[in-house]
Amino acid sequence: MCLGIKIFFEPRTHINKDMDSLHPLSSKIFLRSFWISMGNPKIILFLISLFPAFIEQEYNQTVQLVILSLIFVFLLLAPW
């Protein structure tokens, strides 16, 4: 919070046009944020607690988990 207040009160400087070349590609940003999200323990715990409710014990559980994961990723990435 102190850094935010410090930056807010600092005088503004001009941004160089050369700074645009330093920004990574949007695909790299997407992949980095995707892996950060997948490594988030809250998401992992959410999925671990959600998926068992929809898995049938009589059938192959690995296949069901893969299908549910693909549906989840599709819904997550779908452009609503």
Distance bins in CASP14 RR format, pairs under 12 A and 6 or more apart:
PFRMAT RR
TARGET T0000
AUTHOR 0000-0000-0000
RMODE 2
METHOD distances of the structure
MODEL  1
1 7 0 0 0 0 0 1 0 0 0 0 0
1 8 0 0 0 0 0 1 0 0 0 0 0
2 8 0 0 0 0 0 1 0 0 0 0 0
2 9 0 0 0 0 0 1 0 0 0 0 0
3 9 0 0 0 0 0 1 0 0 0 0 0
3 10 0 0 0 0 0 1 0 0 0 0 0
4 10 0 0 0 0 1 0 0 0 0 0 0
7 13 0 0 0 0 0 1 0 0 0 0 0
13 19 0 0 0 0 0 1 0 0 0 0 0
15 22 0 0 0 0 0 1 0 0 0 0 0
15 23 0 0 0 0 0 1 0 0 0 0 0
16 22 0 0 0 0 1 0 0 0 0 0 0
23 29 0 0 0 0 1 0 0 0 0 0 0
24 30 0 0 0 0 0 1 0 0 0 0 0
24 31 0 0 0 0 1 0 0 0 0 0 0
24 32 0 0 0 0 1 0 0 0 0 0 0
24 33 0 0 0 0 0 1 0 0 0 0 0
25 31 0 0 0 0 1 0 0 0 0 0 0
25 32 0 0 0 0 0 1 0 0 0 0 0
26 32 0 0 0 0 0 1 0 0 0 0 0
26 33 0 0 0 0 0 1 0 0 0 0 0
27 33 0 0 0 0 0 1 0 0 0 0 0
27 34 0 0 0 0 0 1 0 0 0 0 0
28 34 0 0 0 0 0 1 0 0 0 0 0
28 35 0 0 0 0 0 1 0 0 0 0 0
29 35 0 0 0 0 0 1 0 0 0 0 0
29 36 0 0 0 0 0 1 0 0 0 0 0
30 36 0 0 0 0 0 1 0 0 0 0 0
30 37 0 0 0 0 0 1 0 0 0 0 0
30 77 0 0 0 0 1 0 0 0 0 0 0
31 37 0 0 0 0 0 1 0 0 0 0 0
31 38 0 0 0 0 0 1 0 0 0 0 0
32 38 0 0 0 0 0 1 0 0 0 0 0
32 39 0 0 0 0 0 1 0 0 0 0 0
33 39 0 0 0 0 0 1 0 0 0 0 0
33 40 0 0 0 0 0 1 0 0 0 0 0
34 40 0 0 0 0 0 1 0 0 0 0 0
34 43 0 0 0 0 0 1 0 0 0 0 0
34 73 0 0 0 0 1 0 0 0 0 0 0
34 76 0 0 0 0 1 0 0 0 0 0 0
34 77 0 0 0 0 1 0 0 0 0 0 0
35 43 0 0 0 0 0 1 0 0 0 0 0
36 42 0 0 0 0 0 1 0 0 0 0 0
36 43 0 0 0 0 0 1 0 0 0 0 0
37 43 1 0 0 1 0 0 0 0 0 0 0
37 44 0 0 0 0 0 1 0 0 0 0 0
37 46 0 0 0 0 0 1 0 0 0 0 0
37 47 0 0 0 0 0 1 0 0 0 0 0
37 73 0 0 0 0 0 1 0 0 0 0 0
37 76 0 0 0 0 1 0 0 0 0 0 0
37 77 0 0 0 0 0 1 0 0 0 0 0
38 44 0 0 0 0 1 0 0 0 0 0 0
38 46 0 0 0 0 0 1 0 0 0 0 0
38 47 0 0 0 0 1 0 0 0 0 0 0
38 69 0 0 0 0 0 1 0 0 0 0 0
38 72 0 0 0 0 0 1 0 0 0 0 0
38 73 0 0 0 0 1 0 0 0 0 0 0
38 76 0 0 0 0 0 1 0 0 0 0 0
39 45 0 0 0 0 0 1 0 0 0 0 0
39 46 0 0 0 0 0 1 0 0 0 0 0
39 47 0 0 0 0 0 1 0 0 0 0 0
40 46 0 0 0 0 1 0 0 0 0 0 0
40 47 0 0 0 0 0 1 0 0 0 0 0
41 47 0 0 0 0 0 1 0 0 0 0 0
41 48 0 0 0 0 0 1 0 0 0 0 0
42 48 0 0 0 0 0 1 0 0 0 0 0
42 49 0 0 0 0 0 1 0 0 0 0 0
43 49 0 0 0 0 0 1 0 0 0 0 0
43 50 0 0 0 0 0 1 0 0 0 0 0
43 69 0 0 0 0 0 1 0 0 0 0 0
43 72 0 0 0 0 0 1 0 0 0 0 0
43 73 0 0 0 0 0 1 0 0 0 0 0
43 76 0 0 0 0 0 1 0 0 0 0 0
44 50 0 0 0 0 0 1 0 0 0 0 0
44 51 0 0 0 0 0 1 0 0 0 0 0
44 69 0 0 0 0 0 1 0 0 0 0 0
45 51 0 0 0 0 0 1 0 0 0 0 0
46 72 0 0 0 0 0 1 0 0 0 0 0
47 53 0 0 0 0 0 1 0 0 0 0 0
47 54 0 0 0 0 0 1 0 0 0 0 0
47 55 0 0 0 0 0 1 0 0 0 0 0
47 65 0 0 0 0 1 0 0 0 0 0 0
47 68 0 0 0 0 1 0 0 0 0 0 0
47 69 1 0 0 1 0 0 0 0 0 0 0
47 71 0 0 0 0 0 1 0 0 0 0 0
47 72 1 0 0 1 0 0 0 0 0 0 0
47 73 0 0 0 0 0 1 0 0 0 0 0
47 76 0 0 0 0 0 1 0 0 0 0 0
48 55 0 0 0 0 0 1 0 0 0 0 0
48 65 0 0 0 0 0 1 0 0 0 0 0
48 68 0 0 0 0 0 1 0 0 0 0 0
48 69 0 0 0 0 0 1 0 0 0 0 0
50 65 0 0 0 0 0 1 0 0 0 0 0
50 68 0 0 0 0 1 0 0 0 0 0 0
50 69 0 0 0 0 0 1 0 0 0 0 0
50 71 0 0 0 0 0 1 0 0 0 0 0
50 72 0 0 0 0 1 0 0 0 0 0 0
51 61 0 0 0 0 1 0 0 0 0 0 0
51 62 0 0 0 0 0 1 0 0 0 0 0
51 64 0 0 0 0 1 0 0 0 0 0 0
51 65 1 0 0 1 0 0 0 0 0 0 0
51 66 0 0 0 0 0 1 0 0 0 0 0
51 67 0 0 0 0 0 1 0 0 0 0 0
51 68 1 0 1 0 0 0 0 0 0 0 0
51 69 1 0 0 1 0 0 0 0 0 0 0
51 71 0 0 0 0 0 1 0 0 0 0 0
51 72 0 0 0 0 1 0 0 0 0 0 0
52 61 0 0 0 0 1 0 0 0 0 0 0
52 64 0 0 0 0 0 1 0 0 0 0 0
52 65 0 0 0 0 1 0 0 0 0 0 0
52 68 0 0 0 0 0 1 0 0 0 0 0
53 64 0 0 0 0 0 1 0 0 0 0 0
53 68 0 0 0 0 0 1 0 0 0 0 0
54 61 0 0 0 0 0 1 0 0 0 0 0
54 64 1 0 0 1 0 0 0 0 0 0 0
54 65 0 0 0 0 1 0 0 0 0 0 0
54 67 0 0 0 0 1 0 0 0 0 0 0
54 68 1 0 0 1 0 0 0 0 0 0 0
54 69 0 0 0 0 0 1 0 0 0 0 0
54 71 0 0 0 0 1 0 0 0 0 0 0
54 72 0 0 0 0 0 1 0 0 0 0 0
55 61 1 0 1 0 0 0 0 0 0 0 0
55 62 0 0 0 0 1 0 0 0 0 0 0
55 63 0 0 0 0 1 0 0 0 0 0 0
55 64 1 0 1 0 0 0 0 0 0 0 0
55 65 1 0 0 1 0 0 0 0 0 0 0
55 66 0 0 0 0 0 1 0 0 0 0 0
55 67 0 0 0 0 1 0 0 0 0 0 0
55 68 1 0 0 1 0 0 0 0 0 0 0
55 69 0 0 0 0 0 1 0 0 0 0 0
56 63 0 0 0 0 0 1 0 0 0 0 0
56 64 1 0 0 1 0 0 0 0 0 0 0
56 65 0 0 0 0 0 1 0 0 0 0 0
56 67 0 0 0 0 0 1 0 0 0 0 0
56 68 0 0 0 0 0 1 0 0 0 0 0
57 64 0 0 0 0 1 0 0 0 0 0 0
58 64 0 0 0 0 0 1 0 0 0 0 0
59 65 0 0 0 0 0 1 0 0 0 0 0
59 67 0 0 0 0 0 1 0 0 0 0 0
60 66 0 0 0 0 1 0 0 0 0 0 0
60 67 0 0 0 0 0 1 0 0 0 0 0
61 67 0 0 0 0 0 1 0 0 0 0 0
61 68 0 0 0 0 0 1 0 0 0 0 0
62 68 0 0 0 0 0 1 0 0 0 0 0
62 69 0 0 0 0 0 1 0 0 0 0 0
63 69 0 0 0 0 0 1 0 0 0 0 0
63 70 0 0 0 0 0 1 0 0 0 0 0
64 70 0 0 0 0 0 1 0 0 0 0 0
64 71 0 0 0 0 0 1 0 0 0 0 0
65 71 0 0 0 0 0 1 0 0 0 0 0
65 72 0 0 0 0 0 1 0 0 0 0 0
66 72 0 0 0 0 0 1 0 0 0 0 0
66 73 0 0 0 0 0 1 0 0 0 0 0
67 73 0 0 0 0 0 1 0 0 0 0 0
67 74 0 0 0 0 0 1 0 0 0 0 0
68 74 0 0 0 0 0 1 0 0 0 0 0
68 75 0 0 0 0 0 1 0 0 0 0 0
69 75 0 0 0 0 0 1 0 0 0 0 0
69 76 0 0 0 0 0 1 0 0 0 0 0
70 76 0 0 0 0 0 1 0 0 0 0 0
70 77 0 0 0 0 0 1 0 0 0 0 0
71 77 0 0 0 0 0 1 0 0 0 0 0
71 78 0 0 0 0 0 1 0 0 0 0 0
72 78 0 0 0 0 0 1 0 0 0 0 0
74 80 0 0 0 0 0 1 0 0 0 0 0
END
